[in-house]
Amino acid sequence: AACEERLGTTQARDEYGPLLDHFIEYSLAEKGTHVSEVAKRIKLALAAGRPLHGYKVGPDSRATPIAGLLPIPVADAVMKFSVFGRQGTF
């Protein structure tokens, strides 16, 4: 609504609204890593004499390096399937 007031058009909502709505529904339904697991990693990093440059929390973060090795069309297909539950175009 703020963009519509500022820009005077609903073009962004018309074009991206359904995709954004689907993404929000997906995000709310997706199981995520509990905040306590994140807090444990933060505590570990703060207590370390020489903290690592990054910490993995949850299964998605551990799978990310593998996904980076996939060819782009395969990675795109995996992403589409995981988000939309089917293959094909957005």
MDAnalysis code that builds the backbone (N, CA, C; Angstrom):
import MDAnalysis as mda
import numpy as np

u = mda.Universe.empty(270, n_residues=90, atom_resindex=np.repeat(np.arange(90), 3), trajectory=True)
u.add_TopologyAttr("name", ["N", "CA", "C"] * 90)
u.add_TopologyAttr("resid", np.arange(1, 91))
u.add_TopologyAttr("resname", ["ALA", "ALA", "CYS", "GLU", "GLU", "ARG", "LEU", "GLY", "THR", "THR", "GLN", "ALA", "ARG", "ASP", "GLU", "TYR", "GLY", "PRO", "LEU", "LEU", "ASP", "HIS", "PHE", "ILE", "GLU", "TYR", "SER", "LEU", "ALA", "GLU", "LYS", "GLY", "THR", "HIS", "VAL", "SER", "GLU", "VAL", "ALA", "LYS", "ARG", "ILE", "LYS", "LEU", "ALA", "LEU", "ALA", "ALA", "GLY", "ARG", "PRO", "LEU", "HIS", "GLY", "TYR", "LYS", "VAL", "GLY", "PRO", "ASP", "SER", "ARG", "ALA", "THR", "PRO", "ILE", "ALA", "GLY", "LEU", "LEU", "PRO", "ILE", "PRO", "VAL", "ALA", "ASP", "ALA", "VAL", "MET", "LYS", "PHE", "SER", "VAL", "PHE", "GLY", "ARG", "GLN", "GLY", "THR", "PHE"])
u.atoms.positions = np.array([
    [0.827, -1.189, 0.000],
    [0.000, 0.000, 0.000],
    [0.869, 1.249, 0.000],
    [1.987, 1.206, 0.727],
    [2.863, 2.371, 0.782],
    [3.462, 2.668, -0.588],
    [3.814, 1.611, -1.309],
    [4.371, 1.802, -2.656],
    [3.313, 2.377, -3.587],
    [2.091, 1.897, -3.444],
    [1.009, 2.387, -4.298],
    [0.783, 3.873, -4.049],
    [0.803, 4.286, -2.779],
    [0.628, 5.700, -2.452],
    [1.782, 6.538, -2.989],
    [2.995, 6.010, -2.853],
    [4.178, 6.761, -3.269],
    [4.321, 6.805, -4.772],
    [4.073, 5.670, -5.451],
    [4.285, 5.592, -6.892],
    [3.017, 5.850, -7.702],
    [1.879, 5.720, -7.058],
    [0.628, 5.956, -7.751],
    [0.216, 4.839, -8.696],
    [0.761, 3.634, -8.499],
    [0.422, 2.510, -9.365],
    [0.430, 1.217, -8.560],
    [-0.332, 0.244, -9.029],
    [-0.357, -1.071, -8.376],
    [0.431, -2.089, -9.194],
    [1.259, -1.633, -10.096],
    [1.989, -2.525, -11.005],
    [2.814, -3.565, -10.249],
    [3.552, -3.155, -9.219],
    [4.401, -4.093, -8.476],
    [3.546, -5.172, -7.815],
    [2.444, -4.781, -7.190],
    [1.559, -5.745, -6.537],
    [0.916, -6.665, -7.569],
    [0.506, -6.107, -8.691],
    [-0.129, -6.899, -9.740],
    [0.822, -7.955, -10.296],
    [2.088, -7.565, -10.502],
    [3.067, -8.477, -11.111],
    [3.655, -9.470, -10.119],
    [3.951, -9.023, -8.916],
    [4.682, -9.861, -7.967],
    [3.851, -10.337, -6.778],
    [2.637, -9.828, -6.638],
    [1.798, -10.169, -5.500],
    [1.576, -11.656, -5.305],
    [1.114, -12.378, -6.353],
    [0.879, -13.815, -6.166],
    [2.140, -14.593, -5.784],
    [3.261, -14.249, -6.382],
    [4.517, -14.928, -6.044],
    [4.916, -14.622, -4.609],
    [4.786, -13.384, -4.200],
    [5.124, -12.991, -2.833],
    [4.194, -13.671, -1.833],
    [2.903, -13.710, -2.135],
    [1.950, -14.384, -1.249],
    [2.302, -15.860, -1.086],
    [2.652, -16.506, -2.192],
    [3.025, -17.922, -2.129],
    [4.292, -18.108, -1.295],
    [5.254, -17.223, -1.469],
    [6.499, -17.318, -0.715],
    [6.239, -17.156, 0.787],
    [5.379, -16.224, 1.152],
    [5.069, -16.007, 2.572],
    [4.381, -17.236, 3.155],
    [3.426, -17.815, 2.423],
    [2.745, -19.027, 2.885],
    [3.746, -20.171, 3.052],
    [4.638, -20.312, 2.079],
    [5.664, -21.360, 2.140],
    [6.576, -21.150, 3.350],
    [7.002, -19.916, 3.568],
    [7.908, -19.624, 4.682],
    [7.265, -19.928, 6.025],
    [5.989, -19.614, 6.157],
    [5.301, -19.876, 7.418],
    [5.097, -21.369, 7.661],
    [4.896, -22.126, 6.591],
    [4.647, -23.561, 6.726],
    [5.931, -24.381, 6.860],
    [7.046, -23.820, 6.407],
    [8.319, -24.546, 6.392],
    [8.865, -24.680, 7.804],
    [9.330, -25.864, 8.108],
    [9.969, -26.072, 9.405],
    [11.312, -25.371, 9.386],
    [11.578, -24.616, 10.411],
    [12.845, -23.910, 10.487],
    [13.660, -24.369, 11.676],
    [14.872, -23.894, 11.741],
    [15.736, -24.205, 12.867],
    [15.276, -23.377, 14.062],
    [15.116, -24.036, 15.198],
    [14.654, -23.345, 16.398],
    [15.688, -22.321, 16.840],
    [15.199, -21.215, 17.347],
    [16.082, -20.123, 17.757],
    [17.082, -20.558, 18.824],
    [16.749, -21.553, 19.621],
    [17.682, -22.014, 20.651],
    [18.940, -22.615, 20.023],
    [18.799, -23.242, 18.852],
    [19.970, -23.787, 18.159],
    [20.880, -22.660, 17.668],
    [20.281, -21.594, 17.203],
    [21.055, -20.426, 16.771],
    [21.778, -19.826, 17.969],
    [21.074, -19.716, 19.094],
    [21.673, -19.155, 20.308],
    [22.866, -19.990, 20.779],
    [22.761, -21.318, 20.654],
    [23.881, -22.191, 21.039],
    [25.115, -21.894, 20.201],
    [24.916, -21.688, 18.906],
    [26.057, -21.392, 18.029],
    [26.650, -20.020, 18.335],
    [25.799, -19.058, 18.653],
    [26.295, -17.722, 19.006],
    [27.122, -17.808, 20.286],
    [26.616, -18.553, 21.256],
    [27.348, -18.730, 22.525],
    [28.701, -19.385, 22.268],
    [28.718, -20.379, 21.403],
    [29.965, -21.057, 21.046],
    [30.954, -20.083, 20.401],
    [30.454, -19.249, 19.509],
    [31.329, -18.287, 18.827],
    [31.869, -17.242, 19.799],
    [31.027, -16.782, 20.702],
    [31.467, -15.767, 21.663],
    [32.475, -16.316, 22.660],
    [32.371, -17.593, 22.972],
    [33.278, -18.207, 23.940],
    [34.601, -18.647, 23.309],
    [34.647, -18.726, 21.997],
    [35.846, -19.227, 21.315],
    [36.966, -18.188, 21.361],
    [38.171, -18.669, 21.610],
    [39.328, -17.779, 21.563],
    [39.578, -17.267, 20.147],
    [39.395, -18.156, 19.195],
    [39.517, -17.795, 17.775],
    [38.275, -18.318, 17.048],
    [37.212, -17.513, 16.993],
    [35.981, -17.984, 16.370],
    [36.154, -18.257, 14.884],
    [35.363, -19.171, 14.384],
    [35.365, -19.479, 12.956],
    [34.752, -18.314, 12.173],
    [34.980, -18.296, 10.879],
    [34.401, -17.222, 10.070],
    [32.909, -17.423, 9.844],
    [32.410, -18.621, 10.089],
    [30.983, -18.880, 9.936],
    [30.594, -20.156, 10.661],
    [29.339, -20.238, 11.041],
    [28.831, -21.407, 11.744],
    [27.576, -21.901, 11.035],
    [27.478, -23.197, 10.848],
    [26.314, -23.810, 10.215],
    [25.285, -24.142, 11.293],
    [24.042, -23.756, 11.038],
    [22.956, -24.051, 11.964],
    [21.799, -24.617, 11.155],
    [21.434, -25.848, 11.426],
    [20.299, -26.460, 10.751],
    [20.687, -27.204, 9.489],
    [19.793, -28.095, 9.044],
    [20.096, -28.931, 7.882],
    [20.237, -28.156, 6.575],
    [19.479, -27.075, 6.410],
    [19.579, -26.307, 5.165],
    [20.963, -25.698, 4.988],
    [21.524, -25.188, 6.068],
    [22.834, -24.550, 5.955],
    [23.929, -25.572, 5.685],
    [23.718, -26.789, 6.150],
    [24.712, -27.836, 5.903],
    [24.640, -28.337, 4.463],
    [23.478, -28.230, 3.837],
    [23.303, -28.700, 2.460],
    [23.718, -27.649, 1.437],
    [23.869, -26.418, 1.848],
    [24.172, -25.328, 0.923],
    [25.443, -25.556, 0.107],
    [26.554, -26.012, 0.700],
    [27.753, -26.231, -0.123],
    [27.527, -27.260, -1.229],
    [26.716, -28.261, -0.967],
    [26.427, -29.274, -1.985],
    [25.627, -28.656, -3.117],
    [24.648, -27.830, -2.763],
    [23.821, -27.182, -3.788],
    [24.669, -26.272, -4.680],
    [25.710, -25.684, -4.127],
    [26.579, -24.818, -4.913],
    [27.384, -25.554, -5.960],
    [27.519, -26.859, -5.823],
    [28.262, -27.658, -6.792],
    [27.409, -28.101, -7.975],
    [26.089, -27.988, -7.830],
    [25.190, -28.430, -8.895],
    [25.207, -27.464, -10.072],
    [24.994, -27.975, -11.285],
    [24.830, -27.065, -12.424],
    [23.602, -26.174, -12.183],
    [23.630, -24.966, -12.673],
    [22.571, -23.997, -12.405],
    [21.177, -24.521, -12.780],
    [20.986, -25.144, -13.955],
    [19.637, -25.642, -14.262],
    [19.152, -26.693, -13.262],
    [20.049, -27.524, -12.765],
    [19.664, -28.539, -11.779],
    [19.320, -27.867, -10.446],
    [20.143, -26.916, -10.025],
    [19.873, -26.193, -8.780],
    [18.542, -25.453, -8.868],
    [18.254, -24.843, -10.005],
    [16.974, -24.155, -10.196],
    [15.810, -25.129, -10.099],
    [15.954, -26.299, -10.707],
    [14.887, -27.304, -10.666],
    [14.647, -27.780, -9.240],
    [15.719, -27.993, -8.484],
    [15.590, -28.416, -7.086],
    [14.878, -27.333, -6.283],
    [15.255, -26.089, -6.491],
    [14.633, -24.977, -5.768],
    [13.147, -24.876, -6.102],
    [12.819, -24.939, -7.381],
    [11.412, -24.854, -7.785],
    [10.609, -25.992, -7.179],
    [11.178, -27.188, -7.200],
    [10.458, -28.336, -6.651],
    [10.266, -28.191, -5.153],
    [11.306, -27.716, -4.448],
    [11.186, -27.588, -2.987],
    [10.211, -26.491, -2.588],
    [10.098, -25.439, -3.387],
    [9.195, -24.340, -3.061],
    [7.774, -24.626, -3.528],
    [7.638, -25.069, -4.792],
    [6.318, -25.217, -5.386],
    [5.798, -26.643, -5.410],
    [6.652, -27.618, -5.080],
    [6.224, -29.014, -5.061],
    [6.026, -29.602, -6.435],
    [6.573, -28.975, -7.440],
    [6.449, -29.473, -8.794],
    [7.566, -28.870, -9.646],
    [7.775, -29.455, -10.793],
    [8.742, -28.896, -11.716],
    [8.000, -28.003, -12.692],
    [8.724, -27.195, -13.410],
    [8.094, -26.333, -14.402],
    [8.436, -24.886, -14.135],
    [7.729, -24.005, -14.806],
    [8.027, -22.584, -14.675],
    [7.327, -22.003, -13.462],
    [7.770, -20.819, -13.076],
    [7.181, -20.136, -11.909],
    [5.812, -19.722, -12.243],
])
